[in-house]
Each structure stands twice: as C-alpha cells, then as structure tokens.
Amino acid sequence: MFTIFRLWLLEKYAKKYDIPIMQKDGIQFLTNFIKDNNIKNILEIGTAIGYSAIKMALVDNDINIISIERDEERYNKAVKNIKKFKLNNRIKLIKDDAFNVELDEKFDLIFIDAAKAQSIKFFNKFSKNLNKSKYIITDNLKFHGLVESNEKFSKNLRQLIKKIKDYIEFLKENKEFETIFYDVGDGISISKKR
C-alpha cells in the first residue's frame, strides 16, 4: 500500500512540474510486457525523475536497470526517488548524454524514452547492446496526438514531428528488426531482432 502511495506522489509531482512520464495505460502495457516476456536486464534512455525505472523494477526482484539521464535536476530527483523505493541496488543511474555513454552490457530490453528527435540515433547506437531475440521499446510515437494532427505548428514543432515520423518509417523499413506498433498510452512500438 505504501508503494502505491509513493507512486501516486511521483505522478502528482510530475504533473505539477510538467515532467513527462508515461501515461498510465502505457506504463501498465510496458510492465505487463516485462512480466510476460521474463525481462531481467533493462537499459532505459531517459530517466526523468525515475518513474518508469521504478515501475519496471517493481515488476520482479530479479530485474536490474541502467538508466541514462542528461538533465542534472531530473537526475538528482531520480536518485532521491529511487532511494525512497530502496531500489538503488537494482537501478543504476548514469548522469550523462546518452551519446557519450559506452556500455559493454547486454540487455533483454532497451527502452527509448528520451529526446524524440534522436530516436534513430539512440536505436542505432544501443541496438548492439541487445541480447539475441530481445526487444527495443519506444514511447511517445504519437507525441500527444500531434503526429497524426493536421494543425499548423511552429517550425520547431514541425521539425520534431517530422523526426518522429522519420523514426516510424525507419522502424517500418528496418530489415534487422520486426516492429509492431501499439495504440496505447502515447503510442508505443516494440521492435524485436529478426
């Protein structure tokens, strides 16, 4: 019960300070996937305040996570949150730009939830760290419904939406991975190495 309350406080904090965390049905989908596919080692790109890392770690006591966050304030908040849940022995945080991070470890799941304009680069950089026949999951492919919208947006927003669309095409055309798209949360893809 105490864990549920702490998670609720995290959700409330994220909403108050406009920190992007996964939507409830999206995080439920992700944690169910982790449980159903016996995922044990996870790389998360984009920690924010640690919400999704905590939710993923709570699925099973054997799950270990490495999570990368470049924003110092969010990183520091994530460190505190993970300690509150007593998960600092299973969630290792790295404060750096993901492009500066080199890892030798192999993972059952790579979860991309960081700068949307960089998704193709994240996918290409870290797919070498994926265990055979395992998964890369990406969140925010709908980007709050804007990807499918016909509205007129600012130049910066148009460029970001184009990069998300480019990433979706990249996934569809990727010969190494088979990708399934799910209309859940803010749009999720699951890519499995062929």
C-alpha positions in Angstrom: 0.0 0.0 0.0 2.9 2.3 0.9 4.4 1.7 -2.5 1.2 2.7 -4.3 1.0 5.9 -2.3 4.6 6.8 -3.2 4.0 6.1 -6.9 0.9 8.4 -6.7 3.1 11.1 -5.2 5.5 10.7 -8.0 2.7 11.0 -10.6 1.4 14.1 -8.8 4.9 15.7 -8.7 5.4 15.0 -12.5 2.0 16.6 -13.3 2.7 19.7 -11.1 6.1 20.4 -12.6 5.2 19.3 -16.1 7.7 16.4 -16.2 6.9 13.9 -18.9 6.3 10.4 -17.5 4.5 7.6 -19.3 0.7 7.6 -19.4 -1.0 5.1 -17.0 -2.1 2.7 -19.7 1.3 3.0 -21.4 3.3 2.1 -18.2 0.8 -0.7 -17.5 1.4 -2.1 -21.0 5.2 -1.8 -20.5 5.2 -3.5 -17.1 2.9 -6.3 -18.3 5.2 -6.9 -21.3 8.3 -7.1 -19.0 6.5 -9.7 -16.8 5.1 -11.7 -19.7 8.5 -11.9 -21.5 10.6 -12.6 -18.5 12.7 -9.5 -19.0 15.6 -9.2 -16.4 18.1 -6.6 -17.7 16.9 -3.3 -19.0 18.6 -0.2 -20.4 16.5 2.9 -20.2 17.4 6.0 -22.2 15.8 9.0 -20.5 15.3 8.6 -16.7 13.5 11.9 -16.0 12.5 11.6 -12.3 12.9 7.8 -12.2 9.2 6.9 -12.5 9.3 4.3 -15.3 12.5 2.8 -14.0 10.9 2.3 -10.6 7.7 0.9 -12.1 9.8 -1.6 -14.2 12.0 -2.6 -11.3 8.9 -3.3 -9.2 7.7 -6.0 -11.6 10.3 -8.5 -10.3 13.1 -8.5 -7.7 15.5 -10.0 -10.3 15.2 -7.0 -12.7 18.3 -4.8 -13.0 18.2 -1.5 -14.8 20.7 1.0 -16.1 19.1 4.4 -16.8 20.7 7.4 -18.5 19.6 11.0 -17.9 21.5 14.1 -19.0 19.4 16.7 -17.1 21.1 17.3 -13.7 18.0 18.4 -11.9 15.9 15.4 -13.1 18.9 13.1 -12.4 19.2 14.3 -8.8 15.4 13.9 -8.3 15.6 10.4 -9.8 18.4 9.4 -7.4 16.3 10.6 -4.4 13.1 8.8 -5.7 14.9 5.5 -6.3 16.4 5.6 -2.8 12.9 6.2 -1.4 11.8 3.0 -3.0 15.0 1.2 -1.8 15.8 0.2 -5.4 19.3 1.9 -5.7 20.9 -1.6 -5.6 19.0 -2.6 -8.8 18.7 0.7 -10.7 22.0 2.2 -11.7 21.7 5.8 -12.9 24.2 7.4 -15.3 24.2 11.2 -15.5 25.4 12.0 -19.0 24.3 12.5 -22.5 23.4 9.0 -23.9 25.7 9.6 -26.9 28.7 9.9 -24.5 27.9 6.6 -22.8 29.5 3.4 -23.9 28.2 0.1 -22.4 29.5 -3.4 -22.7 26.5 -5.0 -21.0 23.8 -6.8 -22.9 20.1 -6.2 -22.2 16.8 -8.0 -22.7 15.1 -4.7 -23.2 16.2 -1.3 -24.4 13.6 1.3 -23.5 13.9 4.6 -25.5 12.0 7.5 -23.8 14.3 10.4 -24.4 14.8 13.3 -26.9 12.3 12.3 -29.6 14.4 13.9 -32.4 17.3 11.5 -31.6 15.4 8.2 -31.6 17.0 6.8 -34.7 20.5 7.6 -33.3 19.6 6.0 -30.0 18.3 2.9 -31.7 21.4 2.5 -33.9 23.8 3.2 -31.1 22.4 0.9 -28.5 20.9 -2.0 -30.6 24.4 -3.6 -30.4 23.8 -4.0 -26.6 20.7 -6.1 -27.2 20.6 -9.8 -26.3 19.6 -12.1 -29.2 15.9 -12.1 -30.0 15.1 -9.4 -27.4 13.4 -6.0 -27.6 13.6 -2.3 -28.1 10.6 -0.4 -27.0 10.0 3.2 -27.8 7.4 5.5 -26.2 5.7 8.8 -27.5 5.3 7.9 -31.1 2.0 9.8 -31.2 3.6 12.8 -29.3 0.3 13.8 -27.6 -1.7 13.2 -30.9 0.4 15.8 -32.8 2.0 13.3 -35.1 -1.4 12.5 -36.7 -2.7 16.0 -36.5 -3.3 18.3 -39.5 -2.9 21.5 -37.4 -0.3 24.2 -38.3 2.6 24.2 -35.9 5.6 26.3 -35.2 8.7 25.5 -37.3 10.5 23.8 -34.3 7.4 21.6 -33.6 7.0 20.7 -37.3 10.7 19.6 -37.4 10.2 17.5 -34.2 7.0 15.8 -35.6 8.9 15.1 -38.9 11.7 13.4 -37.0 9.2 11.2 -35.1 7.5 10.3 -38.5 11.0 9.6 -39.9 11.7 7.3 -36.9 8.4 5.4 -37.5 9.4 4.9 -41.2 12.9 3.8 -40.1 11.2 1.2 -37.8 8.9 0.0 -40.6 11.7 -0.4 -43.1 14.3 -1.8 -40.8 15.5 -5.2 -42.1 17.2 -6.3 -38.9 14.1 -5.7 -36.7 10.4 -6.5 -36.9 8.3 -3.8 -35.3 4.8 -3.8 -34.0 3.0 -0.5 -33.2 0.5 -0.3 -30.4 -2.1 2.4 -30.0 -1.7 2.5 -26.2 -0.6 5.4 -24.0 1.1 8.0 -26.2 2.0 5.4 -28.9 4.4 2.5 -28.3 6.5 0.4 -30.6 8.1 -3.0 -29.9 11.0 -3.9 -32.1 12.3 -7.5 -32.0 15.6 -8.5 -33.6 14.8 -10.9 -36.5 
